[in-house]
């Protein structure tokens, strides 16, 4: 007999009078690793909030460990919150405190009058030993890497007696190796009766470990795949059109040797981290970091947080500042949120990096009118005057990429472009990236997780922890691990 | 249905207004007839403040909150999430007339449902009498014998399966049957369909071997699996060009029994799925289907869901999951009832019935 940990039955949750979750059914058993694949991200944030805070629901029932904890019939009062942990990209640990304090002291159930560090350390040492981990219990949580931070959060949840752990899109934070280690730890705790809910937009990530996978769309569970074969079938059925487009693109894709090549040199924080690569006009290169710390340093250098460090970029031997110099643009993660000024209009957002072209007052009006006409032809009349905040996600992404196109850079660093994006958005981002490549702009995608990068990549450089760089050309993509999304397109 | 212990909100409002008016008169009276001592006015102010607080509390608890409750519940009924029959008993009345009105609606709904049920039972009985099951079984047996004599083994097998299917569907009038019996009927139904579709159809019944003996003795509503299997074949696998497979998965959880009928048929698009789920979750649809006996497609699912709701309550029932070109899953959640428990309760019922007769 199996025990139910969480059962959500016909749950309807309203947000601003409209259903965000509707007839939502989900059941997670004890010792089960359940996957949740959001086809679009509608409803996922609400679901997590509902699970954590147990807000009153409009209709339905929620059971946790067999007990009814939320029901529409008693929607007026707040109920007991379920004992579960949510682990996501952002840390939930208390900053300025040690690992030990975070795990034991800042717990709801901790009632000791005297904190006996030695006893607690011994206890934690035992846990770390079981998991074959080496984390200093006295170290401050800020000094932890992503992987260590996640482990500390898991142990904190386990010691608090939580029976369900929810992981929200950790594939974008952890490297392949770290994910494998995490999965080992998940299996270890599964055997001890803990259940897990893993959320990821990529089935390839989920199939590695999940017993079942639920597919969520528009706030409803469409189907629950009971095995890998069924899951793969559903995953390819929902991305049928996208895959068709990619297939066409890959068949026609040709790169010319005559294209101008640039030599980019990354001077890392340490000598080990530094590397050099060449890239041609219109080429897409994926830089996959197999160590999340190296990736963090690299992205810090791009954002400018690494100014104090020695890390820098050289283009053909001369120092460049990505994002500040016109020839080297940067598209940040979740560009629809991070790269737009919501109160400015579409045109203002589009043209503010075009000073080089619009500087001449005589040319300015004519050129602006031309751009406006072009954009209105693409997106419909009246778009130019709309505030960026009023645009749809699809239009926001288009605005960012068109702005970069008008800037005419030689190459672009596109940081984890597919992160936290639903299927439709990923498809849109892929189309826009293709547009940039067709215009002769080189695209460099620094990433931890490959996500959809294989659908557009011409070359991949996998950067190992030891500073080794391993180059993969398209011809050998089929030799990549089959857990990489879209691997099947090359086999 | 009597609505005991619930005063109409309007009466509470009248009481509230009466108190406010009395308070107002008290203030005027004290102003007119009492000497203007400061300590007296201080005392009066504190007293009035206290009364005001009490009144506010009374207003919040006895007027505002029941009114909000009334509105929220009614909104859910209007949106089709909750059934009117169930809520009529719970709703606080606005006025005494409204109270009587709610009682009347409750009675009408219950009597409509009851009369419909008895009507359907009578129709069913009449049909059963017309058919004369024994005549039907004997005829089918006769056909089977003739087929065997003529060497038509397949026809004989088909006739035998058909007779078994009718015997289970028509003769057995109990509400609950064992899972074993229901699965047997599913197998019979599948056997009949197999003659039509040949190797294009496959069916698998999956359950934990260790639990098998226990599970097979569990009680489930009669004809709760077969209509879903029928749906899965007709709307799922039959429309598929390749071989279609239907799986019946049976699991036991700490909360109850979980039956899942999955097929790898044509599935349905999201819009269709949304509508079907709405129909299953919509109390109004359920009510109308129950009263009129009609619906727009998916009748089998609605019917099974409705019967489960009537027998075990709202928290059990059907869930549907589907993806176009991939297949459909219908999940049935039921409480865990074992045959022995059912027999014991039957014995208790008979015993209490007998003792009741003795008393008479």
Boltz contact constraints between the chains, C-beta under 6 A:
constraints:
  - contact:
      token1: [A, 1]
      token2: [B, 252]
      max_distance: 6.0
  - contact:
      token1: [A, 2]
      token2: [B, 253]
      max_distance: 6.0
  - contact:
      token1: [A, 3]
      token2: [B, 254]
      max_distance: 6.0
  - contact:
      token1: [A, 4]
      token2: [B, 253]
      max_distance: 6.0
  - contact:
      token1: [A, 4]
      token2: [B, 255]
      max_distance: 6.0
  - contact:
      token1: [A, 10]
      token2: [B, 281]
      max_distance: 6.0
  - contact:
      token1: [A, 23]
      token2: [B, 277]
      max_distance: 6.0
  - contact:
      token1: [A, 23]
      token2: [B, 281]
      max_distance: 6.0
  - contact:
      token1: [A, 25]
      token2: [B, 319]
      max_distance: 6.0
  - contact:
      token1: [A, 59]
      token2: [B, 81]
      max_distance: 6.0
  - contact:
      token1: [A, 61]
      token2: [B, 315]
      max_distance: 6.0
  - contact:
      token1: [A, 66]
      token2: [B, 254]
      max_distance: 6.0
  - contact:
      token1: [A, 66]
      token2: [B, 255]
      max_distance: 6.0
  - contact:
      token1: [A, 222]
      token2: [B, 323]
      max_distance: 6.0
  - contact:
      token1: [A, 223]
      token2: [B, 321]
      max_distance: 6.0
  - contact:
      token1: [A, 223]
      token2: [B, 323]
      max_distance: 6.0
  - contact:
      token1: [A, 224]
      token2: [B, 321]
      max_distance: 6.0
  - contact:
      token1: [A, 233]
      token2: [B, 326]
      max_distance: 6.0
  - contact:
      token1: [A, 234]
      token2: [B, 323]
      max_distance: 6.0
  - contact:
      token1: [A, 234]
      token2: [B, 326]
      max_distance: 6.0
  - contact:
      token1: [A, 237]
      token2: [B, 323]
      max_distance: 6.0
  - contact:
      token1: [A, 237]
      token2: [B, 325]
      max_distance: 6.0
  - contact:
      token1: [A, 237]
      token2: [B, 326]
      max_distance: 6.0
